[in-house]
Each structure stands twice: as C-alpha cells, then as structure tokens.
C-alpha cells in the first residue's frame, strides 16, 4: 500500500500477476461412448514491474491470453480409450516468460489392464 522508497509503486498490482484469470471447461456426451470437450484459459495482461509498467509482447515478458482447446474421446470398451484434440485452436500468440505453445494437435491412446 505504501512505499516511501518508491512512491510510484504504491497501489500497483504485483508484477506478473494478472488482474483477471479464468479457466473453464464444457463437456458433453455426443453419442454412447463418444465424448467431446472445449476448454478455455484466459489471463489479463500483468504489470511488468512494481511501478505498474506494462511492456513487451516478446520473449521475457508476459502477455494476456485467451486460449481455446478442443478434444474428442472415444471409449470402445472400459479398458480402451482414444482421443484427438487441438490446444490453442485460435492460435493466440502468448508469452509467459517464454512463448506458450501455439496451435498444437495431438492423438492419445490409453489401455487399462
């Protein structure tokens, strides 16, 4: 709240901590053993330093981001599961000290025994 050594830092948010951050996930059963999900991750842009400066959209800084992820899962039996998905569907370029992965596709197979 008060800082006599650096008055510009008074009433500023702590560096690297966004004012708003939210995560969410919607899941639904499409048909029988097929499920789909859509998730999102949001963070507002944080301050860069104690004086409240907001700098950079590059390596070493933090940006705000809104990422959307999608996935479809098929369970043919209770023991087998296969899924495909895409992280960062909207291809948002974001930095959290280093670049976050941009659009990424994946396939997943799991067998329980």
Biopython code that builds the backbone (N, CA, C, O; Angstrom):
import numpy as np
from Bio.PDB.StructureBuilder import StructureBuilder

atoms = [
    (1, "UNK", "N", (0.820, -1.195, 0.000)),
    (1, "UNK", "CA", (0.000, 0.000, 0.000)),
    (1, "UNK", "C", (0.863, 1.257, 0.000)),
    (1, "UNK", "O", (0.590, 2.190, -0.756)),
    (2, "UNK", "N", (1.909, 1.297, 0.844)),
    (2, "UNK", "CA", (2.774, 2.484, 0.926)),
    (2, "UNK", "C", (4.224, 2.058, 0.730)),
    (2, "UNK", "O", (4.648, 1.006, 1.209)),
    (3, "UNK", "N", (4.976, 2.897, 0.015)),
    (3, "UNK", "CA", (6.382, 2.619, -0.217)),
    (3, "UNK", "C", (7.121, 3.956, -0.364)),
    (3, "UNK", "O", (7.182, 4.527, -1.453)),
    (4, "UNK", "N", (7.672, 4.437, 0.737)),
    (4, "UNK", "CA", (8.366, 5.724, 0.721)),
    (4, "UNK", "C", (9.590, 5.690, -0.193)),
    (4, "UNK", "O", (9.951, 6.723, -0.757)),
    (5, "UNK", "N", (10.228, 4.555, -0.355)),
    (5, "UNK", "CA", (11.415, 4.446, -1.199)),
    (5, "UNK", "C", (11.063, 4.530, -2.689)),
    (5, "UNK", "O", (11.891, 4.960, -3.492)),
    (6, "UNK", "N", (9.848, 4.127, -3.067)),
    (6, "UNK", "CA", (9.428, 4.159, -4.470)),
    (6, "UNK", "C", (7.937, 4.467, -4.524)),
    (6, "UNK", "O", (7.132, 3.551, -4.687)),
    (7, "UNK", "N", (7.545, 5.754, -4.388)),
    (7, "UNK", "CA", (6.122, 6.105, -4.353)),
    (7, "UNK", "C", (5.348, 5.683, -5.603)),
    (7, "UNK", "O", (4.137, 5.475, -5.523)),
    (8, "UNK", "N", (6.012, 5.551, -6.756)),
    (8, "UNK", "CA", (5.315, 5.140, -7.982)),
    (8, "UNK", "C", (4.762, 3.722, -7.876)),
    (8, "UNK", "O", (3.851, 3.354, -8.618)),
    (9, "UNK", "N", (5.301, 2.933, -6.967)),
    (9, "UNK", "CA", (4.847, 1.551, -6.818)),
    (9, "UNK", "C", (3.608, 1.420, -5.936)),
    (9, "UNK", "O", (3.036, 0.336, -5.831)),
    (10, "UNK", "N", (3.193, 2.508, -5.307)),
    (10, "UNK", "CA", (2.017, 2.447, -4.426)),
    (10, "UNK", "C", (0.756, 2.185, -5.243)),
    (10, "UNK", "O", (0.588, 2.724, -6.337)),
    (11, "UNK", "N", (-0.115, 1.360, -4.703)),
    (11, "UNK", "CA", (-1.400, 0.993, -5.319)),
    (11, "UNK", "C", (-1.254, 0.293, -6.671)),
    (11, "UNK", "O", (-2.158, 0.377, -7.502)),
    (12, "UNK", "N", (-0.149, -0.386, -6.904)),
    (12, "UNK", "CA", (0.064, -1.140, -8.140)),
    (12, "UNK", "C", (-0.088, -2.633, -7.856)),
    (12, "UNK", "O", (0.202, -3.108, -6.757)),
    (13, "UNK", "N", (-0.550, -3.361, -8.877)),
    (13, "UNK", "CA", (-0.614, -4.819, -8.754)),
    (13, "UNK", "C", (0.794, -5.386, -8.762)),
    (13, "UNK", "O", (1.701, -4.802, -9.355)),
    (14, "UNK", "N", (0.976, -6.518, -8.108)),
    (14, "UNK", "CA", (2.284, -7.170, -8.056)),
    (14, "UNK", "C", (2.683, -7.625, -9.461)),
    (14, "UNK", "O", (1.830, -8.130, -10.192)),
    (15, "UNK", "N", (3.934, -7.467, -9.861)),
    (15, "UNK", "CA", (4.367, -7.858, -11.216)),
    (15, "UNK", "C", (4.112, -9.339, -11.512)),
    (15, "UNK", "O", (4.321, -10.206, -10.663)),
    (16, "UNK", "N", (3.662, -9.599, -12.723)),
    (16, "UNK", "CA", (3.468, -10.970, -13.174)),
    (16, "UNK", "C", (2.154, -11.596, -12.762)),
    (16, "UNK", "O", (1.862, -12.721, -13.166)),
    (17, "UNK", "N", (1.345, -10.899, -11.966)),
    (17, "UNK", "CA", (0.063, -11.440, -11.522)),
    (17, "UNK", "C", (-1.052, -10.699, -12.258)),
    (17, "UNK", "O", (-1.224, -9.500, -12.039)),
    (18, "UNK", "N", (-1.812, -11.371, -13.121)),
    (18, "UNK", "CA", (-2.867, -10.684, -13.870)),
    (18, "UNK", "C", (-4.011, -10.246, -12.957)),
    (18, "UNK", "O", (-4.260, -10.850, -11.914)),
    (19, "UNK", "N", (-4.695, -9.192, -13.371)),
    (19, "UNK", "CA", (-5.851, -8.741, -12.600)),
    (19, "UNK", "C", (-6.988, -9.757, -12.713)),
    (19, "UNK", "O", (-7.692, -10.005, -11.734)),
    (20, "UNK", "N", (-7.172, -10.343, -13.887)),
    (20, "UNK", "CA", (-8.209, -11.346, -14.118)),
    (20, "UNK", "C", (-7.589, -12.605, -14.689)),
    (20, "UNK", "O", (-6.715, -12.551, -15.553)),
    (21, "UNK", "N", (-8.050, -13.725, -14.197)),
    (21, "UNK", "CA", (-7.648, -15.013, -14.747)),
    (21, "UNK", "C", (-8.824, -15.965, -14.573)),
    (21, "UNK", "O", (-9.459, -15.998, -13.519)),
    (22, "UNK", "N", (-9.108, -16.740, -15.622)),
    (22, "UNK", "CA", (-10.233, -17.673, -15.562)),
    (22, "UNK", "C", (-9.944, -18.885, -16.434)),
    (22, "UNK", "O", (-9.276, -18.776, -17.462)),
    (23, "UNK", "N", (-10.442, -20.022, -16.024)),
    (23, "UNK", "CA", (-10.359, -21.269, -16.780)),
    (23, "UNK", "C", (-11.748, -21.882, -16.794)),
    (23, "UNK", "O", (-12.511, -21.730, -15.839)),
    (24, "UNK", "N", (-12.068, -22.558, -17.850)),
    (24, "UNK", "CA", (-13.364, -23.222, -17.911)),
    (24, "UNK", "C", (-13.320, -24.418, -18.833)),
    (24, "UNK", "O", (-12.401, -24.569, -19.638)),
    (25, "UNK", "N", (-14.338, -25.277, -18.705)),
    (25, "UNK", "CA", (-14.384, -26.488, -19.495)),
    (25, "UNK", "C", (-15.839, -26.902, -19.662)),
    (25, "UNK", "O", (-16.586, -26.977, -18.687)),
    (26, "UNK", "N", (-16.231, -27.167, -20.886)),
    (26, "UNK", "CA", (-17.560, -27.714, -21.173)),
    (26, "UNK", "C", (-17.372, -29.108, -21.746)),
    (26, "UNK", "O", (-16.572, -29.315, -22.659)),
    (27, "UNK", "N", (-18.115, -30.059, -21.201)),
    (27, "UNK", "CA", (-18.025, -31.448, -21.671)),
    (27, "UNK", "C", (-19.419, -31.962, -21.980)),
    (27, "UNK", "O", (-20.386, -31.631, -21.293)),
    (28, "UNK", "N", (-19.509, -32.773, -23.021)),
    (28, "UNK", "CA", (-20.789, -33.392, -23.301)),
    (28, "UNK", "C", (-20.591, -34.738, -23.971)),
    (28, "UNK", "O", (-19.615, -34.973, -24.682)),
    (29, "UNK", "N", (-21.563, -35.621, -23.715)),
    (29, "UNK", "CA", (-21.556, -36.948, -24.329)),
    (29, "UNK", "C", (-22.290, -36.837, -25.651)),
    (29, "UNK", "O", (-23.495, -36.592, -25.697)),
    (30, "UNK", "N", (-21.527, -37.024, -26.740)),
    (30, "UNK", "CA", (-22.112, -36.839, -28.064)),
    (30, "UNK", "C", (-23.006, -38.015, -28.446)),
    (30, "UNK", "O", (-24.134, -37.826, -28.900)),
    (31, "UNK", "N", (-22.493, -39.226, -28.259)),
    (31, "UNK", "CA", (-23.260, -40.427, -28.588)),
    (31, "UNK", "C", (-22.591, -41.616, -27.931)),
    (31, "UNK", "O", (-21.413, -41.882, -28.168)),
    (32, "UNK", "N", (-23.337, -42.329, -27.107)),
    (32, "UNK", "CA", (-22.812, -43.534, -26.474)),
    (32, "UNK", "C", (-21.473, -43.343, -25.787)),
    (32, "UNK", "O", (-21.399, -42.746, -24.713)),
    (33, "UNK", "N", (-20.413, -43.849, -26.405)),
    (33, "UNK", "CA", (-19.078, -43.810, -25.802)),
    (33, "UNK", "C", (-18.181, -42.724, -26.401)),
    (33, "UNK", "O", (-16.958, -42.803, -26.292)),
    (34, "UNK", "N", (-18.776, -41.719, -27.027)),
    (34, "UNK", "CA", (-18.014, -40.604, -27.605)),
    (34, "UNK", "C", (-18.298, -39.341, -26.800)),
    (34, "UNK", "O", (-19.449, -38.932, -26.643)),
    (35, "UNK", "N", (-17.239, -38.739, -26.299)),
    (35, "UNK", "CA", (-17.343, -37.509, -25.516)),
    (35, "UNK", "C", (-16.549, -36.407, -26.193)),
    (35, "UNK", "O", (-15.565, -36.678, -26.881)),
    (36, "UNK", "N", (-16.969, -35.180, -26.001)),
    (36, "UNK", "CA", (-16.241, -34.029, -26.538)),
    (36, "UNK", "C", (-16.099, -32.991, -25.433)),
    (36, "UNK", "O", (-16.916, -32.926, -24.514)),
    (37, "UNK", "N", (-15.063, -32.191, -25.535)),
    (37, "UNK", "CA", (-14.885, -31.115, -24.560)),
    (37, "UNK", "C", (-14.248, -29.907, -25.234)),
    (37, "UNK", "O", (-13.484, -30.033, -26.191)),
    (38, "UNK", "N", (-14.582, -28.741, -24.711)),
    (38, "UNK", "CA", (-13.993, -27.476, -25.124)),
    (38, "UNK", "C", (-13.585, -26.764, -23.848)),
    (38, "UNK", "O", (-14.380, -26.625, -22.918)),
    (39, "UNK", "N", (-12.357, -26.321, -23.816)),
    (39, "UNK", "CA", (-11.864, -25.603, -22.643)),
    (39, "UNK", "C", (-11.279, -24.269, -23.049)),
    (39, "UNK", "O", (-10.903, -24.060, -24.202)),
    (40, "UNK", "N", (-11.209, -23.373, -22.089)),
    (40, "UNK", "CA", (-10.588, -22.082, -22.362)),
    (40, "UNK", "C", (-9.769, -21.639, -21.171)),
    (40, "UNK", "O", (-10.048, -21.991, -20.024)),
    (41, "UNK", "N", (-8.745, -20.853, -21.478)),
    (41, "UNK", "CA", (-7.857, -20.282, -20.460)),
    (41, "UNK", "C", (-7.685, -18.811, -20.779)),
    (41, "UNK", "O", (-7.323, -18.454, -21.900)),
    (42, "UNK", "N", (-7.941, -17.950, -19.798)),
    (42, "UNK", "CA", (-7.846, -16.513, -20.010)),
    (42, "UNK", "C", (-7.019, -15.889, -18.901)),
    (42, "UNK", "O", (-7.133, -16.283, -17.740)),
    (43, "UNK", "N", (-6.195, -14.924, -19.249)),
    (43, "UNK", "CA", (-5.485, -14.112, -18.259)),
    (43, "UNK", "C", (-5.304, -12.715, -18.843)),
    (43, "UNK", "O", (-4.908, -12.563, -19.998)),
    (44, "UNK", "N", (-5.597, -11.696, -18.034)),
    (44, "UNK", "CA", (-5.346, -10.327, -18.482)),
    (44, "UNK", "C", (-3.845, -10.048, -18.413)),
    (44, "UNK", "O", (-3.092, -10.794, -17.787)),
    (45, "UNK", "N", (-3.434, -8.994, -19.047)),
    (45, "UNK", "CA", (-2.003, -8.683, -19.100)),
    (45, "UNK", "C", (-1.528, -8.139, -17.749)),
    (45, "UNK", "O", (-2.114, -7.191, -17.225)),
    (46, "UNK", "N", (-0.482, -8.724, -17.190)),
    (46, "UNK", "CA", (0.012, -8.263, -15.884)),
    (46, "UNK", "C", (1.007, -7.111, -16.006)),
    (46, "UNK", "O", (1.531, -6.833, -17.084)),
    (47, "UNK", "N", (1.251, -6.457, -14.894)),
    (47, "UNK", "CA", (2.302, -5.441, -14.833)),
    (47, "UNK", "C", (3.657, -6.103, -15.018)),
    (47, "UNK", "O", (3.842, -7.270, -14.673)),
    (48, "UNK", "N", (4.610, -5.340, -15.569)),
    (48, "UNK", "CA", (5.956, -5.835, -15.781)),
    (48, "UNK", "C", (6.851, -5.567, -14.576)),
    (48, "UNK", "O", (7.753, -6.351, -14.279)),
    (49, "UNK", "N", (6.599, -4.457, -13.881)),
    (49, "UNK", "CA", (7.438, -4.121, -12.723)),
    (49, "UNK", "C", (6.598, -3.487, -11.622)),
    (49, "UNK", "O", (5.393, -3.303, -11.794)),
    (50, "UNK", "N", (7.213, -3.153, -10.504)),
    (50, "UNK", "CA", (6.494, -2.609, -9.351)),
    (50, "UNK", "C", (5.893, -1.237, -9.602)),
    (50, "UNK", "O", (4.981, -0.828, -8.883)),
    (51, "UNK", "N", (6.382, -0.516, -10.607)),
    (51, "UNK", "CA", (5.865, 0.818, -10.898)),
    (51, "UNK", "C", (4.616, 0.783, -11.774)),
    (51, "UNK", "O", (4.068, 1.833, -12.110)),
    (52, "UNK", "N", (4.166, -0.399, -12.143)),
    (52, "UNK", "CA", (2.941, -0.539, -12.928)),
    (52, "UNK", "C", (3.147, -0.487, -14.423)),
    (52, "UNK", "O", (2.174, -0.403, -15.171)),
    (53, "UNK", "N", (4.390, -0.535, -14.883)),
    (53, "UNK", "CA", (4.651, -0.514, -16.321)),
    (53, "UNK", "C", (4.217, -1.830, -16.961)),
    (53, "UNK", "O", (4.354, -2.901, -16.371)),
    (54, "UNK", "N", (3.698, -1.727, -18.163)),
    (54, "UNK", "CA", (3.302, -2.901, -18.935)),
    (54, "UNK", "C", (4.110, -2.848, -20.217)),
    (54, "UNK", "O", (3.913, -1.961, -21.048)),
    (55, "UNK", "N", (5.026, -3.803, -20.379)),
    (55, "UNK", "CA", (5.941, -3.769, -21.526)),
    (55, "UNK", "C", (5.966, -5.104, -22.252)),
    (55, "UNK", "O", (5.743, -6.161, -21.662)),
    (56, "UNK", "N", (6.242, -5.027, -23.545)),
    (56, "UNK", "CA", (6.652, -6.183, -24.319)),
    (56, "UNK", "C", (5.597, -7.189, -24.698)),
    (56, "UNK", "O", (4.739, -7.563, -23.898)),
    (57, "UNK", "N", (5.681, -7.615, -25.938)),
    (57, "UNK", "CA", (4.957, -8.769, -26.454)),
    (57, "UNK", "C", (6.005, -9.700, -27.020)),
    (57, "UNK", "O", (5.934, -10.102, -28.182)),
    (58, "UNK", "N", (6.980, -10.040, -26.193)),
    (58, "UNK", "CA", (8.119, -10.813, -26.692)),
    (58, "UNK", "C", (8.696, -11.663, -25.582)),
    (58, "UNK", "O", (8.280, -11.581, -24.426)),
    (59, "UNK", "N", (9.669, -12.488, -25.962)),
    (59, "UNK", "CA", (10.356, -13.370, -25.020)),
    (59, "UNK", "C", (10.825, -12.579, -23.790)),
    (59, "UNK", "O", (11.430, -11.516, -23.931)),
    (60, "UNK", "N", (10.554, -13.082, -22.617)),
    (60, "UNK", "CA", (10.984, -12.437, -21.381)),
    (60, "UNK", "C", (9.897, -11.631, -20.701)),
    (60, "UNK", "O", (10.057, -11.248, -19.542)),
    (61, "UNK", "N", (8.791, -11.361, -21.389)),
    (61, "UNK", "CA", (7.690, -10.611, -20.803)),
    (61, "UNK", "C", (6.455, -11.503, -20.705)),
    (61, "UNK", "O", (6.461, -12.639, -21.179)),
    (62, "UNK", "N", (5.409, -10.988, -20.095)),
    (62, "UNK", "CA", (4.144, -11.710, -20.005)),
    (62, "UNK", "C", (3.070, -10.930, -20.723)),
    (62, "UNK", "O", (2.987, -9.708, -20.605)),
    (63, "UNK", "N", (2.255, -11.641, -21.465)),
    (63, "UNK", "CA", (1.150, -11.024, -22.176)),
    (63, "UNK", "C", (-0.157, -11.588, -21.637)),
    (63, "UNK", "O", (-0.173, -12.595, -20.928)),
    (64, "UNK", "N", (-1.241, -10.928, -21.983)),
    (64, "UNK", "CA", (-2.541, -11.515, -21.713)),
    (64, "UNK", "C", (-2.805, -12.573, -22.763)),
    (64, "UNK", "O", (-2.177, -12.569, -23.822)),
    (65, "UNK", "N", (-3.726, -13.480, -22.483)),
    (65, "UNK", "CA", (-4.037, -14.515, -23.468)),
    (65, "UNK", "C", (-5.443, -15.046, -23.279)),
    (65, "UNK", "O", (-6.018, -14.987, -22.192)),
    (66, "UNK", "N", (-5.980, -15.568, -24.379)),
    (66, "UNK", "CA", (-7.253, -16.280, -24.386)),
    (66, "UNK", "C", (-7.043, -17.495, -25.271)),
    (66, "UNK", "O", (-6.996, -17.373, -26.495)),
    (67, "UNK", "N", (-6.917, -18.672, -24.659)),
    (67, "UNK", "CA", (-6.640, -19.900, -25.389)),
    (67, "UNK", "C", (-7.875, -20.803, -25.350)),
    (67, "UNK", "O", (-8.531, -20.928, -24.316)),
    (68, "UNK", "N", (-8.181, -21.426, -26.481)),
    (68, "UNK", "CA", (-9.314, -22.349, -26.583)),
    (68, "UNK", "C", (-8.770, -23.717, -26.976)),
    (68, "UNK", "O", (-7.983, -23.826, -27.916)),
    (69, "UNK", "N", (-9.189, -24.769, -26.256)),
    (69, "UNK", "CA", (-8.747, -26.137, -26.511)),
    (69, "UNK", "C", (-9.963, -27.009, -26.826)),
    (69, "UNK", "O", (-11.040, -26.782, -26.275)),
    (70, "UNK", "N", (-9.808, -27.990, -27.694)),
    (70, "UNK", "CA", (-10.907, -28.897, -28.054)),
    (70, "UNK", "C", (-10.395, -30.328, -28.087)),
    (70, "UNK", "O", (-9.237, -30.581, -28.420)),
    (71, "UNK", "N", (-11.283, -31.268, -27.734)),
    (71, "UNK", "CA", (-10.885, -32.679, -27.675)),
    (71, "UNK", "C", (-12.113, -33.567, -27.884)),
    (71, "UNK", "O", (-13.209, -33.265, -27.411)),
    (72, "UNK", "N", (-11.899, -34.676, -28.609)),
    (72, "UNK", "CA", (-12.938, -35.709, -28.774)),
    (72, "UNK", "C", (-12.335, -37.028, -28.304)),
    (72, "UNK", "O", (-11.221, -37.386, -28.686)),
    (73, "UNK", "N", (-13.094, -37.749, -27.464)),
    (73, "UNK", "CA", (-12.626, -39.015, -26.883)),
    (73, "UNK", "C", (-13.613, -40.131, -27.214)),
    (73, "UNK", "O", (-14.828, -39.952, -27.131)),
    (74, "UNK", "N", (-13.070, -41.277, -27.589)),
    (74, "UNK", "CA", (-13.871, -42.470, -27.882)),
    (74, "UNK", "C", (-13.400, -43.590, -26.987)),
    (74, "UNK", "O", (-12.206, -43.885, -26.925)),
    (75, "UNK", "N", (-14.365, -44.238, -26.267)),
    (75, "UNK", "CA", (-14.066, -45.392, -25.405)),
    (75, "UNK", "C", (-14.820, -46.599, -25.944)),
    (75, "UNK", "O", (-15.971, -46.823, -25.571)),
    (76, "UNK", "N", (-14.186, -47.384, -26.820)),
    (76, "UNK", "CA", (-14.887, -48.550, -27.362)),
    (76, "UNK", "C", (-15.201, -49.595, -26.294)),
    (76, "UNK", "O", (-16.215, -50.288, -26.377)),
    (77, "UNK", "N", (-14.323, -49.707, -25.283)),
    (77, "UNK", "CA", (-14.562, -50.604, -24.145)),
    (77, "UNK", "C", (-14.140, -49.855, -22.885)),
    (77, "UNK", "O", (-13.607, -48.748, -22.963)),
    (78, "UNK", "N", (-14.380, -50.461, -21.725)),
    (78, "UNK", "CA", (-13.962, -49.823, -20.475)),
    (78, "UNK", "C", (-12.440, -49.773, -20.340)),
    (78, "UNK", "O", (-11.906, -48.955, -19.591)),
    (79, "UNK", "N", (-11.740, -50.655, -21.072)),
    (79, "UNK", "CA", (-10.280, -50.727, -20.966)),
    (79, "UNK", "C", (-9.554, -49.864, -22.006)),
    (79, "UNK", "O", (-8.399, -49.496, -21.790)),
    (80, "UNK", "N", (-10.198, -49.539, -23.114)),
    (80, "UNK", "CA", (-9.547, -48.807, -24.201)),
    (80, "UNK", "C", (-10.112, -47.390, -24.338)),
    (80, "UNK", "O", (-11.305, -47.155, -24.148)),
    (81, "UNK", "N", (-9.232, -46.472, -24.668)),
    (81, "UNK", "CA", (-9.643, -45.090, -24.879)),
    (81, "UNK", "C", (-8.732, -44.444, -25.919)),
    (81, "UNK", "O", (-7.515, -44.617, -25.864)),
    (82, "UNK", "N", (-9.300, -43.714, -26.852)),
    (82, "UNK", "CA", (-8.531, -42.984, -27.861)),
    (82, "UNK", "C", (-9.108, -41.580, -27.975)),
    (82, "UNK", "O", (-10.321, -41.391, -27.886)),
    (83, "UNK", "N", (-8.245, -40.608, -28.170)),
    (83, "UNK", "CA", (-8.727, -39.241, -28.314)),
    (83, "UNK", "C", (-7.837, -38.451, -29.254)),
    (83, "UNK", "O", (-6.660, -38.763, -29.436)),
    (84, "UNK", "N", (-8.421, -37.429, -29.843)),
    (84, "UNK", "CA", (-7.682, -36.464, -30.645)),
    (84, "UNK", "C", (-8.095, -35.078, -30.170)),
    (84, "UNK", "O", (-9.208, -34.882, -29.683)),
    (85, "UNK", "N", (-7.193, -34.130, -30.315)),
    (85, "UNK", "CA", (-7.515, -32.791, -29.863)),
    (85, "UNK", "C", (-6.590, -31.743, -30.421)),
    (85, "UNK", "O", (-5.582, -32.044, -31.060)),
    (86, "UNK", "N", (-6.954, -30.510, -30.165)),
    (86, "UNK", "CA", (-6.158, -29.358, -30.569)),
    (86, "UNK", "C", (-6.127, -28.391, -29.394)),
    (86, "UNK", "O", (-7.171, -27.989, -28.880)),
    (87, "UNK", "N", (-4.921, -28.020, -28.976)),
    (87, "UNK", "CA", (-4.749, -26.975, -27.971)),
    (87, "UNK", "C", (-4.500, -25.661, -28.690)),
    (87, "UNK", "O", (-3.847, -25.631, -29.734)),
    (88, "UNK", "N", (-5.014, -24.583, -28.137)),
    (88, "UNK", "CA", (-4.871, -23.242, -28.700)),
    (88, "UNK", "C", (-5.444, -23.198, -30.117)),
    (88, "UNK", "O", (-4.760, -22.809, -31.063)),
    (89, "UNK", "N", (-6.700, -23.601, -30.247)),
    (89, "UNK", "CA", (-7.386, -23.634, -31.545)),
    (89, "UNK", "C", (-7.322, -22.263, -32.219)),
    (89, "UNK", "O", (-7.135, -22.182, -33.433)),
    (90, "UNK", "N", (-7.473, -21.207, -31.459)),
    (90, "UNK", "CA", (-7.485, -19.848, -32.013)),
    (90, "UNK", "C", (-6.083, -19.308, -32.315)),
    (90, "UNK", "O", (-5.951, -18.176, -32.779)),
    (91, "UNK", "N", (-5.036, -20.098, -32.059)),
    (91, "UNK", "CA", (-3.652, -19.769, -32.406)),
    (91, "UNK", "C", (-3.201, -18.421, -31.814)),
    (91, "UNK", "O", (-2.543, -17.630, -32.489)),
    (92, "UNK", "N", (-3.560, -18.174, -30.559)),
    (92, "UNK", "CA", (-3.165, -16.952, -29.860)),
    (92, "UNK", "C", (-1.679, -17.020, -29.532)),
    (92, "UNK", "O", (-1.214, -18.006, -28.961)),
    (93, "UNK", "N", (-0.935, -15.983, -29.889)),
    (93, "UNK", "CA", (0.492, -15.937, -29.583)),
    (93, "UNK", "C", (0.649, -15.256, -28.233)),
    (93, "UNK", "O", (0.397, -14.059, -28.099)),
    (94, "UNK", "N", (1.065, -16.022, -27.239)),
    (94, "UNK", "CA", (1.165, -15.502, -25.876)),
    (94, "UNK", "C", (2.517, -15.838, -25.270)),
    (94, "UNK", "O", (3.147, -16.832, -25.631)),
    (95, "UNK", "N", (2.946, -15.007, -24.356)),
    (95, "UNK", "CA", (4.221, -15.193, -23.673)),
    (95, "UNK", "C", (3.986, -15.201, -22.173)),
    (95, "UNK", "O", (3.309, -14.322, -21.639)),
    (96, "UNK", "N", (4.537, -16.181, -21.503)),
    (96, "UNK", "CA", (4.590, -16.222, -20.047)),
    (96, "UNK", "C", (6.042, -16.563, -19.728)),
    (96, "UNK", "O", (6.383, -17.723, -19.498)),
    (97, "UNK", "N", (6.881, -15.551, -19.717)),
    (97, "UNK", "CA", (8.338, -15.601, -19.627)),
    (97, "UNK", "C", (8.922, -16.146, -20.932)),
    (97, "UNK", "O", (9.809, -15.518, -21.510)),
    (98, "UNK", "N", (8.449, -17.293, -21.405)),
    (98, "UNK", "CA", (8.851, -17.818, -22.704)),
    (98, "UNK", "C", (7.568, -18.023, -23.518)),
    (98, "UNK", "O", (6.478, -18.005, -22.946)),
    (99, "UNK", "N", (7.670, -18.214, -24.819)),
    (99, "UNK", "CA", (6.452, -18.376, -25.621)),
    (99, "UNK", "C", (5.662, -19.623, -25.214)),
    (99, "UNK", "O", (6.230, -20.698, -25.020)),
    (100, "UNK", "N", (4.349, -19.458, -25.091)),
    (100, "UNK", "CA", (3.472, -20.607, -24.897)),
    (100, "UNK", "C", (3.312, -21.292, -26.255)),
    (100, "UNK", "O", (3.439, -20.656, -27.302)),
    (101, "UNK", "N", (3.040, -22.563, -26.223)),
    (101, "UNK", "CA", (2.854, -23.301, -27.474)),
    (101, "UNK", "C", (1.682, -22.709, -28.251)),
    (101, "UNK", "O", (0.630, -22.416, -27.682)),
    (102, "UNK", "N", (1.875, -22.538, -29.555)),
    (102, "UNK", "CA", (0.774, -22.089, -30.378)),
    (102, "UNK", "C", (-0.056, -23.311, -30.757)),
    (102, "UNK", "O", (0.052, -24.345, -30.099)),
    (103, "UNK", "N", (-0.872, -23.222, -31.786)),
    (103, "UNK", "CA", (-1.791, -24.316, -32.106)),
    (103, "UNK", "C", (-1.040, -25.641, -32.156)),
    (103, "UNK", "O", (-0.040, -25.768, -32.863)),
    (104, "UNK", "N", (-1.527, -26.634, -31.398)),
    (104, "UNK", "CA", (-0.875, -27.932, -31.291)),
    (104, "UNK", "C", (-1.919, -29.035, -31.383)),
    (104, "UNK", "O", (-2.892, -29.032, -30.629)),
    (105, "UNK", "N", (-1.728, -29.974, -32.297)),
    (105, "UNK", "CA", (-2.621, -31.119, -32.400)),
    (105, "UNK", "C", (-2.002, -32.330, -31.732)),
    (105, "UNK", "O", (-0.778, -32.442, -31.665)),
    (106, "UNK", "N", (-2.825, -33.233, -31.238)),
    (106, "UNK", "CA", (-2.310, -34.430, -30.582)),
    (106, "UNK", "C", (-3.297, -35.580, -30.716)),
    (106, "UNK", "O", (-4.492, -35.384, -30.936)),
    (107, "UNK", "N", (-2.759, -36.776, -30.576)),
    (107, "UNK", "CA", (-3.552, -38.005, -30.521)),
    (107, "UNK", "C", (-3.119, -38.761, -29.275)),
    (107, "UNK", "O", (-1.949, -38.724, -28.896)),
    (108, "UNK", "N", (-4.057, -39.444, -28.643)),
    (108, "UNK", "CA", (-3.805, -40.098, -27.374)),
    (108, "UNK", "C", (-4.472, -41.479, -27.394)),
    (108, "UNK", "O", (-5.614, -41.619, -27.830)),
    (109, "UNK", "N", (-3.764, -42.467, -26.928)),
    (109, "UNK", "CA", (-4.318, -43.824, -26.819)),
    (109, "UNK", "C", (-3.978, -44.365, -25.427)),
    (109, "UNK", "O", (-2.837, -44.266, -24.976)),
    (110, "UNK", "N", (-4.969, -44.930, -24.762)),
    (110, "UNK", "CA", (-4.727, -45.483, -23.424)),
    (110, "UNK", "C", (-5.423, -46.839, -23.302)),
    (110, "UNK", "O", (-6.542, -47.042, -23.774)),
    (111, "UNK", "N", (-4.699, -47.766, -22.639)),
    (111, "UNK", "CA", (-5.224, -49.096, -22.379)),
    (111, "UNK", "C", (-5.029, -49.413, -20.902)),
    (111, "UNK", "O", (-3.916, -49.343, -20.380)),
    (112, "UNK", "N", (-6.106, -49.755, -20.250)),
    (112, "UNK", "CA", (-6.052, -50.124, -18.826)),
    (112, "UNK", "C", (-6.152, -51.637, -18.712)),
    (112, "UNK", "O", (-6.930, -52.281, -19.416)),
    (113, "UNK", "N", (-5.344, -52.193, -17.805)),
    (113, "UNK", "CA", (-5.428, -53.642, -17.563)),
    (113, "UNK", "C", (-5.099, -53.952, -16.147)),
    (113, "UNK", "O", (-5.114, -55.118, -15.751)),
]
sb = StructureBuilder()
sb.init_structure("model")
sb.init_model(0)
sb.init_chain("A")
sb.init_seg("    ")
for serial, (resi, resn, name, xyz) in enumerate(atoms, 1):
    if name == "N":
        sb.init_residue(resn, " ", resi, " ")
    sb.init_atom(name, np.array(xyz, "f"), 0.0, 1.0, " ", f" {name:<3s}", serial, name[0])
structure = sb.get_structure()
